[in-house]
Amino acid sequence: MEIERWERSEEISDAEKKVIQETWSRVYANCEDVGVSILIRFFVNFPSAKQYFSQFKHMKDPLEMEGSLQLRKHARRVMGAINTVVENLDDSEKVSSVLALVGKAHALKHKVEPIYFKKLTGVMLEVIAEEFADDFTPEAHGAWTKMRSLIYTHVTAAYKEVGWAQ
């Protein structure tokens, strides 16, 4: 279980924050569609993740998933949480607070294995890099890799805080 090895995120520089925010502004302009693309790719690549979603855990066809109102609603929630983090990159307490809430809810209420956050953020980077290739320069990729680590580190810290044991 990956939670045993606690990770620390690298500091995101001011220049990297700007790159993340600029890239995200283009991504978030299309938030629902991008969020749906991320979740569909996530569920196709990691079908075991669907076990946590009673509304669409039996869906195998990506087109069926794309039409699911529940999946779209969850995609908006995921994108909204990431948007809050991106908008508050200069406020580490707010970032920590938002991601702690996400982590605690997924640990205590939904009982989601924390490794799925690493998988989901990896898929998120893949989709953004593909759908926004012109904006996803090597500099942006490096900044977003740090952002991915920041998300995972804070979420898993919340798991540790609540005494996650599965």
C-alpha positions, -999 to 999 in steps of 0.1 A, spaced: 0 0 0 15 33 -12 4 53 19 33 38 38 58 60 20 48 96 28 58 120 1 68 157 3 59 180 -25 86 203 -40 82 240 -35 64 256 -65 82 288 -75 63 320 -83 71 315 -120 57 279 -119 26 291 -101 20 316 -129 25 289 -156 1 266 -137 -25 294 -134 -22 304 -171 -25 268 -183 -54 262 -160 -73 292 -171 -75 277 -206 -83 242 -192 -109 255 -168 -127 275 -195 -138 240 -207 -140 225 -172 -168 200 -175 -157 185 -208 -121 183 -197 -132 169 -163 -153 142 -180 -124 133 -203 -101 129 -173 -126 107 -154 -134 86 -184 -97 80 -191 -91 73 -154 -119 47 -153 -108 31 -186 -72 29 -174 -81 19 -138 -114 2 -139 -111 -8 -102 -116 28 -94 -152 26 -104 -160 4 -74 -163 36 -54 -191 50 -76 -224 31 -73 -240 52 -101 -216 42 -128 -194 14 -115 -210 -11 -140 -205 12 -171 -178 -1 -194 -185 20 -225 -168 54 -225 -198 69 -244 -221 56 -218 -199 72 -191 -198 104 -210 -236 106 -210 -238 99 -172 -251 129 -153 -235 116 -121 -201 114 -138 -205 149 -152 -215 162 -117 -184 145 -102 -162 159 -129 -174 194 -121 -166 188 -84 -131 175 -91 -124 204 -115 -138 229 -89 -116 216 -62 -85 218 -84 -96 253 -95 -98 263 -58 -62 250 -53 -49 267 -84 -66 300 -75 -50 299 -40 -15 287 -48 -2 317 -29 -22 308 2 -7 276 15 -32 274 44 -62 275 20 -46 249 -3 -39 226 27 -74 231 40 -92 224 7 -71 192 1 -75 181 37 -113 182 33 -110 162 0 -87 137 16 -107 132 48 -140 128 29 -124 102 6 -108 84 35 -136 84 60 -168 86 39 -159 70 6 -131 47 18 -111 53 -14 -76 39 -14 -52 69 -15 -32 55 -44 -61 65 -67 -52 101 -62 -18 95 -76 -34 77 -105 -60 104 -111 -35 132 -110 -13 113 -135 -43 109 -158 -51 146 -154 -16 156 -166 -19 132 -196 -53 147 -207 -42 183 -202 -9 176 -221 -29 161 -250 -58 185 -252 -38 216 -246 -5 205 -263 4 241 -274 2 253 -238 19 223 -223 55 232 -228 83 214 -209 82 243 -184 44 237 -179 49 200 -176 75 205 -148 52 230 -130 22 206 -132 43 177 -120 50 197 -89 13 205 -87 4 168 -90 28 161 -61 13 189 -40 -22 175 -44 -12 140 -36 10 150 -6 -18 171 10 -45 145 3 -25 116 17 -15 137 47 -52 139 55 -54 101 53 -26 98 78 -42 124 101 -74 104 103 -55 71 109 -62 55 75 -58 18 77 -73 -5 51 
